[in-house]
Amino acid sequence: MCWNTPTFSAVAGMEVERAISTRDWVWWRGLLLIMLKIRCTSNSKGKAKVAWKNVCRPKDQGGLGLKSLREWNETLIVKHIWRIIAQNDTLWGKWVNVVKLKDISFWDVEPKYDDSWGWKHLLNIKDKVKIHINVQSCNGINSYLWVDNAGNKVQFSSQRVWKDFRTNNNKVAWSHVIWFKQFDPKMAFILWLAVLKRLNTQDRIQQWMPNVVLSCVLCNKERDSIDHLFFSCEYSLKVWERLKSCLIFRGLPNLLSQAVQVLSQYPHTNNIWCILNRLVLAACVYYIWQERNHRVFKDVKRSANVLSDMIFNYVQMKMLTFKVKPSSAVIKAAKMWKLQLLGSRFVYM
C-alpha cells in the first residue's frame, strides 16, 4: 500500500498517535516526518477539499476534531522536559541530569552538533516551555506548577499542555447542528462539507472548466451550487418540503445556510424535535447529494417521491434506536413518523 494514499494516512495516523503515547516517540516521529515528506512531494491528483489545519480544529471551531500530530508530538515532548526539571528522581531523569546536563540547568544548555535528534528537539522548544513553568521553593525544596495560557497555576498534564499549545480559533455557532449524539457519521461529514461550501458543485468546477456549459442534473435549469442544490432546485425543494411536513417546526428556510443558522439558535438539548430537525436536515443533504452523483456518474435516476420515501424510511429506522421518555412531544413524533411508542422505544405500527 502506498504511503501517500488517504487510507494509509488515516491508519498510520492512528498508529503513530498510539505509539508516541508510549516511549517510542523519537523513532515514530522520525517515521512520521518521512511520511509527511512523501505525501508533500508525491504527484497527488487534485487538491484537498478542506485544508488539513482546518480539519484538525476542534468540532466546535469548525473542524473534525482530529489531532495535529505535529502539535500532539510536541505536547508529548514537553512531558519529557517536565520529567527532567520536575521529576528528576526518576531513573531517566537522573541519567539526563548526570550524563547530559552534568549539573548545568536545562534552560542554559544549547544544542551541539553531535547531539541526537531527540535531544536537539527537546532543547529547541525549551524557550516555548519555560514561560509555562512556575517554580516555588519551600525549605530548600522546589515544587513545580504549569502556568496555562490564562495565567492559572495548575498541575501538569499532557492534556493541559495540549490545550495551551494547540492552535485555537473562534467557535462556530453551527457545530451542534452537525455533531450531536444521534448523528450519522457519513451524513454529518457531507453536511459539514456543504456548510463549508466545499462540495464539488458545478459552480466550483466551472472555475477549472470555464468553456464548458454545465447544468443541474436534477432540474436541468441552471448549474448547481450549494445554494441551488439545498434547496432552491425544484427537485430538492420537493424532497425538502415533504420531509419538513413531518417536523413540528415547518418554518425552516429553503436555503441550507439559513436553515443551519435557524437551527444554530435552537437550544442544544435531547428534545425529540431538536434531534429530528437536525437528523432530517443531514439526511436530506446527504441523499440529495447522493442522487446528484448517481445521475452524473452512474446515469441512475430516482424520482423526488422515491427519494423522499428513502429519507423517511431512514429517519424511521434511526428513531427505532432511540431510547426516550414518554411525553406528549414523543407521542406526537411517533404519530407523525408512523411509529408507535412501546415503553421507552419506538416500534413500527
N, C-alpha and C positions, 0 to 999 in steps of 0.2 A: 504493500500500500504506500502510495506516495505521501511524503510529509506535507506537501502543500495542499492536500485535499481537505475540505471542510470536515469530513468525518474523522480523519486522523487528528485534526486540530482540536476538535471537541474532546475526543478520548484522551489525547495527550495532555490537554489542559487539565482534565480531572486527575490524571495520573500524576502529573507534576505537582499539582496542588496537594495531593495526598502525600507525596514523597517529601516535599520540602517542609511538611509539618513534622517530619521526623528529623534525623540527623544527617540525611543525605543531601542537605540543601546546596552545598557547593557543587557537587557533581551534577545534580539535576538542573541547577540554574545555568551551568555551562552548556548542558544539552539544550535547554530552553532557548538560549541566545542563538545557538546554531540553527534550531528550528525556525526561529523568527527571521534569521538572515535568509534562509532558504525560501521562506514564504515571500519575503520582500523582493527577492531577486528573481523569483520564478515568473514565467510568462503566463500569468493567470488571465482568463478571459473575463472582460467586463470589469465593473467596479462593484464594491460592496454597496448594498442598499443604505446601510447606516454605518457611520464611522465607528471603529472599534472603541474609541474613547467614550462615545455616546452609549454604546451597548453596555459598557461596564459601569454606567451610572446606576445608582440605586433605582428601584422601580418608582419611588415617589419623586424622583428627579428626572423621570422620562426615559430611563434605560431599562435593561432586562435584569439588573441586579447581579450580573456576573462580576467576579473579582478580576481586576487587572493583575496579572501575575507579576508584573514588574513591581507594582506598588505593594503587593502582598509579600513578595520575596524580601523587599526592603524592610517591611514590618518585622519579618521573622529574623532578619539580620540584627535588628535593634535588640531583639531578645538576647542574642549572644553578647552584645555590648553591655547589656544590663547585667549579665552574669559575670562579666569581667569587673565592673565597677561596684556592683551592689551585692553580688553573691559570690565573692571570691573565695568562699570557704569550700566551694565545690572542687572536685579533682581537676576539672578542666580550667576553672578559674585560677586555681593555684598554679597550674602549669603555665598558663599565659603570663601571669604576674612574675614568675620566676624566670622562665625561658625567654619570653618575648619582650616583656616590659623591663625586667631587671630593675625593679623598684622605681621606675620612672612612671609618672602619671600618664594614664592612657591618653588624656587630652593633649599631652605635649609630644606624643610620638608622631613622626612623619613617615610616610611610606618610603621604603627603599626599593631600589631597582630589582633586587633579588628576592623580595618578599613574595609569598604565594599570592595567587589571585584573590583568594578568600580574605586573607589578612589585609590586603590593599583595600578591598571594598569596605571592610569594617572601618578602616581609617578614613576613607574618602567621605563617609557620611557622618563622622563623629561631630562635626560642627552643627549639622542639622539636628542631631540628637541632643547635644549639650544644652541647648536653650530649654529643653523639656525636663532637665534633671534638677531636682531640688535636694540639697544636702542639709541635714540638720544634725548637729553634734550635741551629745549629752554624755558627760563624764568620759570624754575621750572616745566615745563610740559613735560612729557615723550611721545615720539612717537615711534612706533614700526614698523619695516620692516622685511620681511622674506628674509633670505640670501640663495639663491639657491646653488646647487652643483657647479656651475661655479663661485660663489663668487659675483654674482649680487644681489643688494638690490632691492627687488620688493615688490609690495603689496601682502598681504597674501591672498591665496585662497586654497581651498581643492585640486583643480586641480594641482596647483603648488606644493603642498606638495606631492601629488601622484606621480608626475614626479620625485621628488627628493628621495622619499622613495622606489619606486618600484625597482625591480632587473632589471638592463639593460644588454643587451647582444649585440654582434656585429650584424649589419644589414646584411640581406641576399640579394643577387642580384636578386633572382628569385621570390620575393613576388608579384610583379606586373604581373608576368606571370599567377599566380593563382587568385589573388584578383584584380578585376577591375569592373567597373560599371556594365557591362553586364554579369557578371559571374552567373553561376547556382550553388546554394549552395551545392547540393548533389554531383555534378561533381567536384566542386572545392575541396570539402573535400576528395574525393577519390584521386584526383591528388596530394593533399597535402600529404596524406599518402604515395603515390607512390614515390614522390620526396624524402621523408624522409626514404624510404625503410622500411616502417612499415606495409605493407600489408602482410597477412599471406600466403605467397607464399610457394611452396614446399621446396625450399632451407632452409627456416626457420623451417618448420615443420620437416624436416629431422633431425634437431638437437635434437628434442624431441623423434623422432622415427627412430633411426639410422639403424635399421634392416629391415625397410620397403622400398621396391623399389617403387619409385614414378616416374611418367612421365606426361608431359604436356598433358592435356585433349584436347587441341586444335590441336596439331600436333603428339602426341604420340612418340616423338623422344628423348626428354630429360626432366628432371624435370624442372618445371617452376621456374622462378625468376623474379624480376623486369626487369632486362635487357632482359631476354628471352621473356617475355610477351609483352614488349614495346620497340622495335618492331622487335626482332630477329626471333620470331616464324613465320613459313611460313604463318599461318592463319592470325595473327595480322599484318604481313607485307603487305599482300594483301589488308587488310582493310585500313591501313595507307597510302599506295601508292595511292589507289583510291581516298581517301579524299584529299591527297596532290595535286592531279591533279586539284582540284577546287580552289587552292590557287595561287596567283600570284607569291609567292616565293616557288618554289618546291624543293629547295635545303636543306630543313630541314633534319637533320640526322635521321637515322633509329634506334636511341638509345635514350631513354627518357632523360637521364641525359644530353646528348649532345644537344638534341633539346631544352630543357629548358635553357641550357647555351646560345645557339644562340639567343633565344627569349629574354633572360635577357638583351642582349646587344642592343636590339631594343629600340628606344625611347618610353616612356610610354605616348602615345597620343590616341586620339579618331579617328585616321585614320581607315577607314573601314577595311583595310587589317591587321592592327595591332590587331584589335578586332577579326577578323575571324581566324587569326593564333592561338590565344590563345583559342578561342572557340572550334575550331576543335581539338586541342590537348587534351583539357579537355574531350571533348565528346568521342574521340577515347579511351582514357584511361578508362573512366567510362564504356562504352559499352563493351569493350573487357574484363574488369574485371567482368562485369555482365554475359557475355557469359560463361566465365570460371566457375563462380559459379553455373550457371544454369546447366551446364554439370556435375559438381561434385555433387550437392545436389538434382537436380530435373531430371537429365537424359534427359534434353531438349536440342536439338541441332539446331543451325541456321547456314546456310552457310555464308561464308565470304561476298558474294554478298548481301544476305539479311541483314546482319548486317551493311554493308556499306550504303545500302539504308535507314536503320533506322537512322543512324547518319546524312546522307544527309538531310532527312526529318526534323530531329530535328533542324539542323542548319537553314534550310529554315524557319521553324516556329519561331525560335528565331529572325531571321532577320526581320520578319514581325512586331516585336515590336520596331524596331529601328526607331528613328526619325533622318533623315540625311539631309545634304545639297547636292543638286545635283552637281556632279562633274564627271570628266572622270573616276576616280577610282570607284566611287559609281555605275556608269552606267556599268562599266566592271564587278564589283562584281555581280550586278543583272543578267547580262547575263550568267556568269559562274555558278550561282546558280539557273538558270532557273526561274528567277523572273523578274518583270518589275518595273520601278520607276513611281509612281504616286504622283506628288508633292514632299513631303518630306518623303514618306513612300514606303516601298517595298510591292508589291502585287503579287499574283500568276498570271501567264500568262493566 
